[in-house]
């Protein structure tokens, strides 16, 4: 589904999700996260910030959101917090400490911020605009997260973070790196 500006919003299976991707400078992670938490509370939504250098594209984030919501609805989540559950799925890790490696850190960063309304009732573009204003992000189209996979530095970081071996890459081909990441996200359900 496209909103009034042509930006994609998912409203399938009761999921209302908006992703804001871009570049920004984070001087204090605690203040940054506190600002996002205040906006999330104001609009009664979930907001989760992630290191975009470890994101294999929009489908990666959407898959994590869908699986996190499903796990919590079925009371099969690792945690009871949707934002943290999304981070766990996006990282393909069961351990919270290891999943936090996919979170944001201080400095000039590429980030992906996912805004989720579980009930599918809210207009998330309003929330996204407030988030963008609050954090000063230079937004880029979400598809650039996937096109960045041609960057060897990003490929290397993703392979290392998701423990993707050269044998796996050789078997499926370098162009299938995104599919290997999505496999890690899906496998989290099996590993529970």
C-alpha positions in Angstrom: 0.0 0.0 0.0 1.3 3.5 -0.9 0.7 6.5 1.2 0.0 10.0 -0.2 3.7 10.6 -0.9 4.1 7.2 -2.6 6.0 5.7 0.4 5.2 2.1 1.1 3.3 1.1 4.2 2.4 -2.5 5.0 -1.1 -3.1 6.2 -1.3 -6.8 5.7 -2.4 -9.2 8.4 -3.1 -6.2 10.7 0.5 -4.9 10.4 0.9 -1.2 9.9 4.6 -0.4 9.4 6.7 2.6 8.2 10.4 2.5 7.8 12.5 5.6 7.8 16.1 5.0 6.5 18.9 7.5 6.2 22.0 9.1 7.6 22.3 11.0 10.9 24.8 11.9 13.6 24.1 10.4 17.1 26.0 12.2 19.8 24.4 10.3 22.8 22.6 7.0 22.2 20.6 7.2 25.5 19.2 10.7 24.5 18.5 9.5 21.0 16.6 6.4 22.2 14.8 8.5 24.8 13.5 10.8 22.1 12.2 7.9 20.1 10.6 6.4 23.1 8.8 9.6 23.9 7.4 9.8 20.4 6.4 6.1 20.6 4.6 6.7 23.8 2.9 9.8 22.5 1.4 7.9 19.5 1.1 4.5 21.2 3.3 2.8 18.6 6.6 0.8 18.7 9.7 2.5 17.3 12.9 0.5 16.9 16.2 1.9 15.6 18.7 -0.3 13.8 22.1 -0.1 12.2 21.3 0.1 8.5 24.8 -1.3 7.7 23.5 -4.7 8.9 20.1 -4.5 7.1 19.8 -6.5 3.9 16.8 -4.5 2.6 13.2 -3.7 3.3 12.1 -7.3 3.2 14.6 -8.1 6.0 12.9 -5.5 8.3 9.3 -6.5 7.3 10.0 -10.1 7.9 11.4 -9.3 11.3 8.4 -7.2 12.2 5.9 -9.9 11.0 7.6 -12.6 12.9 8.0 -10.6 16.1 4.3 -9.6 16.1 3.3 -13.2 15.4 5.5 -14.5 18.2 4.2 -12.1 20.8 0.5 -12.8 19.8 1.2 -16.5 20.2 3.0 -15.9 23.5 6.1 -17.5 22.0 8.3 -14.4 22.1 11.7 -14.3 23.7 10.8 -11.0 25.3 7.5 -9.2 25.9 8.7 -5.9 24.2 7.8 -5.7 20.5 10.8 -3.4 19.7 13.3 -5.7 21.3 11.5 -8.7 19.7 11.9 -7.0 16.3 15.6 -6.5 16.9 16.0 -10.1 17.9 14.3 -11.3 14.7 16.2 -8.8 12.5 19.5 -10.0 14.0 18.6 -13.7 13.8 19.8 -14.1 17.4 18.1 -15.4 20.5 20.5 -13.6 22.9 19.4 -10.1 23.6 23.0 -8.9 24.2 24.1 -10.2 20.8 21.0 -8.8 19.1 21.8 -5.3 20.5 24.8 -5.4 18.2 22.3 -4.5 15.5 21.3 -1.4 17.4 22.6 2.1 16.9 25.8 3.6 18.2 27.3 7.1 18.5 28.7 8.9 15.5 27.6 9.5 11.9 25.5 6.5 11.0 23.2 4.9 8.4 20.1 3.9 10.3 16.8 2.2 9.7 14.0 3.2 12.1 10.9 1.0 12.0 7.6 2.4 13.3 4.9 -0.2 14.0 1.3 0.1 14.9 0.1 -3.4 15.7 -3.6 -2.5 15.4 -3.2 -1.0 12.0 -5.3 2.1 13.0 -2.8 4.9 12.9 -1.5 7.1 10.1 2.2 6.4 10.5 3.4 9.2 8.2 2.5 11.7 10.9 4.7 9.7 13.4 7.5 9.4 10.8 7.5 13.2 10.2 7.9 13.8 13.9 10.7 11.2 14.2 12.5 12.8 11.2 12.1 16.2 12.8 13.3 15.1 16.2 16.4 13.2 15.1 17.4 15.2 12.1 17.8 12.3 9.7 18.7 12.8 6.1 16.2 10.3 4.7 17.0 8.0 1.8 14.7 5.7 -0.1 14.4 2.3 1.7 15.4 0.5 -1.4 18.9 1.9 -1.0 19.4 -0.4 1.9 19.3 -3.3 -0.6 21.3 -1.5 -3.3 24.0 -1.0 -0.7 24.6 -4.8 -0.8 26.9 -4.2 -3.7 29.2 -2.4 -1.4 31.9 -4.9 -0.3 32.3 -3.3 3.2 28.6 -3.7 3.9 28.6 -7.3 2.5 31.6 -8.1 4.8 29.8 -6.6 7.9 26.6 -8.5 7.1 28.5 -11.8 6.5 30.4 -11.4 9.8 27.3 -10.4 11.8 25.1 -13.1 10.5 27.9 -15.7 10.5 27.5 -16.4 6.8 30.3 -18.5 5.6 32.2 -18.2 2.3 30.9 -21.8 1.5 27.3 -20.6 1.8 28.0 -17.6 -0.4 29.8 -19.8 -3.0 26.9 -22.3 -2.9 24.1 -19.8 -3.6 26.1 -16.9 -5.2 27.0 -13.5 -3.9 23.7 -12.0 -5.3 21.7 -14.2 -2.9 23.2 -12.7 0.3 19.9 -11.1 1.2 18.2 -14.6 1.0 20.8 -16.0 3.4 20.0 -13.2 5.9 16.3 -13.8 5.5 17.0 -17.5 6.3 18.7 -16.5 9.5 15.6 -14.4 10.5 13.3 -17.3 9.7 15.5 -19.8 11.6 15.0 -17.9 14.9 11.6 -19.5 15.2 13.2 -22.9 14.9 15.9 -22.2 17.4 13.5 -21.1 20.2 
